[in-house]
């Protein structure tokens, strides 16, 4: 059970880091996403938060997935199947970004095709739906009924809010030509105002879903550290 406990704690820290990155960046940007402004401030708060905390958040999430997958036989058959599914979805998410979003983004930066850039962004957004389900699936089979309901609600709120806000942001995508030596590269640029409806509603939904995930993981982490793991 120690490995499961460590996994839960790792996911709690990962979710906290993710919340800090998202909320800190949003506050620092004044609720507005402007790629040009971000480029002109390479040491701005959003860049620093993403550079420092995002790799740690991803590493902790991967560690949590690995530990729970390895300890899945401590629980029921349903839990074992859901954990394997969670691991598979996480791998699909990584593959979609590595073999879909990334190459299409590079191609669009070379040929200036807005359609190619948009396709890459939509692949990334769709793959995000897989990633949002991973935290819920990892612990659904070891959770109490009330926790399962919270996990389900957390997924719905996170998926709807995050995908909705990303979809609206993608609609603001433009490609800006920039001369680099003798070549012209096309840089993806976004300009979205998150203070305008329906962004506040979507962002609130996303944050609430993330907080529900965080609450359930913390709840389970505390329960599993009690004698005999009562309540698990």
Buried (B, 14 or more C-beta within 10 A) or exposed (E): EEEBBBBBBBBBBBBBBBBEBBBBBBEBBEBEBBBEBBBEEEEBEBBBBBEEBEEEBBEBBBBBBBBBBEBBEBBEEEBBEBBEBBBEBBEEBBEBBEEBBBEBBEBBBEEBBEEBBBBBBBBBBBBBBBBBBBBBBBBBBBBBEEBBEBBEBBBBBBBBBBBBBBBBBBEBBEBEEEEEEEEEBBBBBBBBEBEEEEBEEBBEBBBBBBBBBBBBBBBBBEBBEEEEBEEB
